Amino acid sequence: MLDIYALYNRPDDPEHFTDHYESVHAVLCRKIPGLREFVWGLTENEDDTFMVVRMTFDDEGSATSGMASPEGQAAIADSPNLRAKGVRSYRVTRR
């Protein structure tokens, strides 16, 4: 299994970010081919991390092809609409 984690920095407008994520961005992400599980949540940390997302795929190949698909590209293209102040992503192969 391969997980892609995205850690979003705290936005200037958390309400806009969360509303857009729930109503548009998450809907696009759930359509990505090969996606096994999609979960996200808001952090309670005092640091800059606002949201953590995990997208699970069978392996690196299915993650790469899913993100390269039209559905994956639509999700990527929508990212600026979140008005995030940065995001860090990690690909993690489960052991």
Protein Blocks (a to p, Z undefined) as FASTA:
>chain_A
ZZddddddddfblmlmmmmmmmmmmmmmmmpghiabdcddddfbfblbfbdcddddfblm
lmmmmmmmmklmmmmmmmmmnopabdaddddddZZ
